[in-house]
């Protein structure tokens, strides 16, 4: 008995000493690590502005983006240096860098001070492609295969320019008409966006009156640009809207809406048979389907009002972008109150996103979503541990599904 008590006391003492040593180590090393990061950031200031010697730290606007850490002005008038901290939606690892901007609003240099990503986007080469650009970022491209990290990096650059322009330290650069239109793709077809906020599109052949055309890779809509500069969106249900190159909605005064809608395939009707077949497995083989039309643009690519032996149901098909820009398909049947009655998610596990021994109980996952509606669904409900991108895609699809239900039943806008 005494030996047992002695062993417990010894083991407890060892644990306490180990814990104390770890705490002491963290106490002394944490400040060193932070100081090293700070020193790297300070050294980077002179590296991004050739000839710089001294800097004055400026007060950052209260509403500045979180990515912008500190803003410095070179005392001899060479320009500005801004320290940035961003994280990608993929790894959540910190990416720290410093951007130099001349008084003319042109990037003079970029230095990476901390790169925690497991996949390298070319930290020694990619940032240098931005040198010489102004706030228009004309020609800035993401890195194929590392889009999440490169998109986060680019967003940090955009935030730097936004803050400097707002502080009246530099003037904004002029964007070309082509660039404005390409940036509109992501804004006007939100259903085509991946988790990093970047859309996936391919060129689409337009009629004689058109200048350019784009098709969302997941079938969530088209964009057609007329020769007079009008930008048309056409959703999977054949509903067209019109915008100017600044993104202002001019549908009420635009011409050729019918021509724009007729120039692209009606994707919802093309997939009606296949989508109905898939939804009948959830709603019941005897269910009667009536096709519905949604005005808005989202991940919803098909919608139906369902009569299941006197029970009113609503069926939806959503195709969000998942991991590695793969297209997922979410089939949902909502009850009369807009609650999830049945749901099926195809392609939920995509590519090599997960560990080799990773397993997901899909049945338990979907069962946990049943009964949820637009007011009760949370990110925790759709979260997939170790697969946040797929979980976020499901969350986005379900929110769009609830919006479409509101549009059909209550005349809402479907957003």
ChimeraX attribute file (.defattr): number of C-alpha atoms within 10 A of each C-alpha:
attribute: neighborCount
match mode: 1-to-1
recipient: residues
	/A:1	6
	/A:2	7
	/A:3	8
	/A:4	9
	/A:5	10
	/A:6	11
	/A:7	12
	/A:8	12
	/A:9	12
	/A:10	12
	/A:11	12
	/A:12	12
	/A:13	12
	/A:14	12
	/A:15	12
	/A:16	12
	/A:17	12
	/A:18	12
	/A:19	12
	/A:20	12
	/A:21	12
	/A:22	11
	/A:23	12
	/A:24	12
	/A:25	11
	/A:26	13
	/A:27	11
	/A:28	10
	/A:29	12
	/A:30	12
	/A:31	11
	/A:32	12
	/A:33	12
	/A:34	11
	/A:35	12
	/A:36	13
	/A:37	15
	/A:38	13
	/A:39	12
	/A:40	18
	/A:41	23
	/A:42	16
	/A:43	14
	/A:44	23
	/A:45	27
	/A:46	19
	/A:47	20
	/A:48	24
	/A:49	22
	/A:50	13
	/A:51	11
	/A:52	19
	/A:53	13
	/A:54	12
	/A:55	19
	/A:56	12
	/A:57	14
	/A:58	11
	/A:59	10
	/A:60	16
	/A:61	12
	/A:62	6
	/A:63	7
	/A:64	15
	/A:65	15
	/A:66	11
	/A:67	20
	/A:68	20
	/A:69	17
	/A:70	16
	/A:71	22
	/A:72	19
	/A:73	23
	/A:74	21
	/A:75	14
	/A:76	11
	/A:77	11
	/A:78	19
	/A:79	25
	/A:80	29
	/A:81	32
	/A:82	26
	/A:83	25
	/A:84	25
	/A:85	19
	/A:86	21
	/A:87	20
	/A:88	20
	/A:89	18
	/A:90	20
	/A:91	14
	/A:92	13
	/A:93	16
	/A:94	14
	/A:95	21
	/A:96	23
	/A:97	24
	/A:98	30
	/A:99	28
	/A:100	30
	/A:101	29
	/A:102	22
	/A:103	15
	/A:104	14
	/A:105	22
	/A:106	23
	/A:107	26
	/A:108	23
	/A:109	24
	/A:110	27
	/A:111	22
	/A:112	18
	/A:113	21
	/A:114	16
	/A:115	14
	/A:116	13
	/A:117	17
	/A:118	9
	/A:119	11
	/A:120	15
	/A:121	20
	/A:122	12
	/A:123	13
	/A:124	11
	/A:125	9
	/A:126	18
	/A:127	21
	/A:128	15
	/A:129	13
	/A:130	22
	/A:131	18
	/A:132	14
	/A:133	17
	/A:134	23
	/A:135	23
	/A:136	17
	/A:137	21
	/A:138	16
	/A:139	10
	/A:140	13
	/A:141	14
	/A:142	18
	/A:143	15
	/A:144	9
	/A:145	13
	/A:146	17
	/A:147	23
	/A:148	25
	/A:149	27
	/A:150	23
	/A:151	20
	/A:152	22
	/A:153	25
	/A:154	19
	/A:155	15
	/A:156	25
	/A:157	24
	/A:158	15
	/A:159	19
	/A:160	26
	/A:161	26
	/A:162	18
	/A:163	20
	/A:164	22
	/A:165	16
	/A:166	13
	/A:167	13
	/A:168	10
	/A:169	17
	/A:170	22
	/A:171	17
	/A:172	18
	/A:173	17
	/A:174	13
	/A:175	14
	/A:176	11
	/A:177	12
	/A:178	13
	/A:179	15
	/A:180	17
	/A:181	23
	/A:182	15
	/A:183	16
	/A:184	19
	/A:185	24
	/A:186	19
	/A:187	16
	/A:188	21
	/A:189	25
	/A:190	20
	/A:191	28
	/A:192	30
	/A:193	26
	/A:194	25
	/A:195	24
	/A:196	17
	/A:197	17
	/A:198	19
	/A:199	21
	/A:200	20
	/A:201	22
	/A:202	10
	/A:203	13
	/A:204	15
	/A:205	14
	/A:206	18
	/A:207	15
	/A:208	8
	/A:209	14
	/A:210	18
	/A:211	16
	/A:212	19
	/A:213	21
	/A:214	20
	/A:215	23
	/A:216	23
	/A:217	19
	/A:218	23
	/A:219	21
	/A:220	27
	/A:221	32
	/A:222	30
	/A:223	30
	/A:224	28
	/A:225	23
	/A:226	19
	/A:227	12
	/A:228	10
	/A:229	17
	/A:230	20
	/A:231	31
	/A:232	26
	/A:233	27
	/A:234	29
	/A:235	32
	/A:236	30
	/A:237	25
	/A:238	24
	/A:239	20
	/A:240	24
	/A:241	24
	/A:242	25
	/A:243	20
	/A:244	19
	/A:245	19
	/A:246	12
	/A:247	17
	/A:248	10
	/A:249	15
	/A:250	15
	/A:251	16
	/A:252	9
	/A:253	9
	/A:254	15
	/A:255	12
	/A:256	15
	/A:257	19
	/A:258	12
	/A:259	12
	/A:260	27
	/A:261	22
	/A:262	14
	/A:263	17
	/A:264	22
	/A:265	16
	/A:266	17
	/A:267	17
	/A:268	23
	/A:269	16
	/A:270	12
	/A:271	13
	/A:272	16
	/A:273	11
	/A:274	10
	/A:275	20
	/A:276	23
	/A:277	11
	/A:278	15
	/A:279	26
	/A:280	18
	/A:281	13
	/A:282	18
	/A:283	25
	/A:284	13
	/A:285	11
	/A:286	11
	/A:287	19
	/A:288	18
	/A:289	19
	/A:290	12
	/A:291	15
	/A:292	17
	/A:293	18
	/A:294	22
	/A:295	20
	/A:296	24
	/A:297	28
	/A:298	29
	/A:299	31
	/A:300	33
	/A:301	29
	/A:302	28
	/A:303	28
	/A:304	23
	/A:305	20
	/A:306	26
	/A:307	17
	/A:308	16
	/A:309	10
	/A:310	9
	/A:311	10
	/A:312	15
	/A:313	23
	/A:314	29
	/A:315	31
	/A:316	27
	/A:317	26
	/A:318	29
	/A:319	27
	/A:320	33
	/A:321	28
	/A:322	25
	/A:323	24
	/A:324	19
	/A:325	21
	/A:326	18
	/A:327	22
	/A:328	22
	/A:329	23
	/A:330	23
	/A:331	23
	/A:332	28
	/A:333	27
	/A:334	26
	/A:335	20
	/A:336	15
	/A:337	13
	/A:338	22
	/A:339	23
	/A:340	25
	/A:341	21
	/A:342	20
	/A:343	21
	/A:344	19
	/A:345	19
	/A:346	12
	/A:347	14
	/A:348	22
	/A:349	18
	/A:350	17
	/A:351	10
	/A:352	9
	/A:353	16
	/A:354	13
	/A:355	9
	/A:356	7
	/A:357	5
	/A:358	11
	/A:359	9
	/A:360	12
	/A:361	7
	/A:362	13
	/A:363	11
	/A:364	9
	/A:365	15
	/A:366	16
	/A:367	14
	/A:368	12
	/A:369	19
	/A:370	17
	/A:371	16
	/A:372	18
	/A:373	20
	/A:374	17
	/A:375	10
	/A:376	9
	/A:377	18
	/A:378	14
	/A:379	13
	/A:380	11
	/A:381	16
	/A:382	21
	/A:383	18
	/A:384	17
	/A:385	13
	/A:386	12
	/A:387	20
	/A:388	20
	/A:389	23
	/A:390	27
	/A:391	21
	/A:392	22
	/A:393	27
	/A:394	27
	/A:395	20
	/A:396	21
	/A:397	27
	/A:398	29
	/A:399	21
	/A:400	24
	/A:401	34
	/A:402	24
	/A:403	21
	/A:404	31
	/A:405	29
	/A:406	17
	/A:407	18
	/A:408	19
	/A:409	13
	/A:410	10
	/A:411	10
	/A:412	14
	/A:413	15
	/A:414	21
	/A:415	15
